[in-house]
Amino acid sequence: MAALAPWSLAVGAGMDFLREGLSAPAAMALQFRRLVHLQLQPDPEPETGGSTPPLHAKDGSGEGEAEGTMVEVNEGEAPAERERDIAERERDIAERERDIAERDTVEEAALDAAAEEVAELELDADHRQIRLHHFPSSLCSQQVRLALAEKGVAWEDVTVNTGPAHEHFEPEYAKLNPKLVVPTLEVDGTVVTEVVDIVNFVDRSFGGPELMPSDPEAREEALRWIERQDSFPISELTYGRSKGLTRWFQRWTLKQRRKRLRKLMKKHPELREIYLAKLEHLEVLRGTIGDRALMDQLVVEVEDMLDEIEEALEEREWLAGDEYSLADLLWTAVLARLDHIGFSRSLSERRHPRVADWYQRLRERPSWGEGIRRLSPLEVARIYGPAVLKTFLIAWVIKWAVLTPLIYGLTALLNCSGS
Ligand SMILES: N[C@@H](CCC(=O)N[C@@H](CS)C(=O)NCC(=O)O)C(=O)O
């Protein structure tokens, strides 16, 4: 966590502040997230079970690296020397940015090649093996299901219980998705992870409506909104904003996850790096959601973002242009989550009329039902029931079989000694 130095946060945030016009708290929060993200890349990644290696999304870490090279200027230097110093650093940053752009192009090319490979198989859709490893109520799974529904692709459901069963931590799943998250898409042996990569892959590999605009300006805009969505702190908000019983339950599940990871790390030392990275990730999440000031900043960030979307929708029907695109698709799940975690008023017609109208149109799309699925009461009972029962049963047994006789015994003893 050494890289999370305050100067690094401040410099990066300053860059966002200037370059993206973000508010200072929003830029600070974004930069914090980037730096945190940088720390959490599992390395090295294991080989996949399939023939093609999994494709991993560009994660913005490169951008963070470039910003990280900026060092504060030494005030004591002579002006000419300082200028030389600044010029040298600017060259260094430009060079790094070129490297990052090149790397992004390579990743883009890998995605294209994989999509082409799948398309070239020319199998008819009925004979393709399309398996989605997902969890019904996870936002990221919702996004991929939306994409599959928009493209009219049928898929095989592999539900991964990310609840107390922690199936996403199992070694078999770690081979598919070393970040131990859902969703993962498998198409005829090609494994794709990371939501943004998956939805792009789905768009390129299957027929149906094109979900990326062909007009260069609209495409650029779609990419910008996709990137904004990708770095939006929705998990932090989901955990940090919960209240009452839900809050208690979420903290409990976080604790259970850490316990499970530690156990698995002992049992599978070969996956130690992966489990350690996940533990660190959960630790950072715990720190973030416990930091009231940071959470307040994130709420400000939500409002700023909705204002920005409102403004964008002044000029066009959909987020990136006059056609529905992947940008709208990805934000659909975020809006649904915001609505669910207490931002309904911000999404109302009174506060953001264009956003409200856009959200209504997104909900009316046929893909909504399949994409934004929540857990039915039966599923909740099946997924969480056994673990909750086990925990409470143990607590109940301890209370009645151990504590109660102990208290009775002690009371009797004290009463005796008093007489
Ligand atoms: N950057 C990843 C994020 C995936 C992610 O965070 N998935 C969440 C559900 S939305 C998850 O699996 N959480 C379970 C966990 O972290 O233990 C992606 O784009 O696929």
The ligand as an SDF file (V2000), in Angstrom:
LIG
                    3D

 20 19  0  0  0  0  0  0  0  0999 V2000
  -13.8510   -5.3080  -12.7670 N   0  0  0  0  0  0  0  0  0  0  0  0
  -14.6490   -6.4840  -12.6320 C   0  0  0  0  0  0  0  0  0  0  0  0
  -15.5730   -6.2930  -11.4680 C   0  0  0  0  0  0  0  0  0  0  0  0
  -16.4170   -7.5280  -11.1990 C   0  0  0  0  0  0  0  0  0  0  0  0
  -17.0430   -7.4840   -9.8200 C   0  0  0  0  0  0  0  0  0  0  0  0
  -16.6900   -6.6670   -8.9790 O   0  0  0  0  0  0  0  0  0  0  0  0
  -17.9900   -8.3860   -9.5820 N   0  0  0  0  0  0  0  0  0  0  0  0
  -18.6660   -8.4260   -8.3120 C   0  0  0  0  0  0  0  0  0  0  0  0
  -20.1690   -8.4520   -8.5640 C   0  0  0  0  0  0  0  0  0  0  0  0
  -20.6900   -6.9620   -9.3760 S   0  0  0  0  0  0  0  0  0  0  0  0
  -18.2840   -9.6760   -7.5660 C   0  0  0  0  0  0  0  0  0  0  0  0
  -18.0930  -10.7200   -8.1310 O   0  0  0  0  0  0  0  0  0  0  0  0
  -18.1760   -9.5620   -6.2430 N   0  0  0  0  0  0  0  0  0  0  0  0
  -17.8950  -10.6570   -5.3750 C   0  0  0  0  0  0  0  0  0  0  0  0
  -16.6110  -10.4780   -4.6250 C   0  0  0  0  0  0  0  0  0  0  0  0
  -15.8610   -9.5360   -4.8930 O   0  0  0  0  0  0  0  0  0  0  0  0
  -16.3520  -11.2960   -3.7500 O   0  0  0  0  0  0  0  0  0  0  0  0
  -15.4320   -6.7180  -13.9020 C   0  0  0  0  0  0  0  0  0  0  0  0
  -15.5970   -5.7540  -14.6610 O   0  0  0  0  0  0  0  0  0  0  0  0
  -15.8290   -7.8690  -14.1830 O   0  0  0  0  0  0  0  0  0  0  0  0
  1  2  1  0
  2  3  1  0
  2 18  1  0
  3  4  1  0
  4  5  1  0
  5  6  2  0
  5  7  1  0
  7  8  1  0
  8  9  1  0
  8 11  1  0
  9 10  1  0
 11 12  2  0
 11 13  1  0
 13 14  1  0
 14 15  1  0
 15 16  2  0
 15 17  1  0
 18 19  2  0
 18 20  1  0
M  END
$$$$
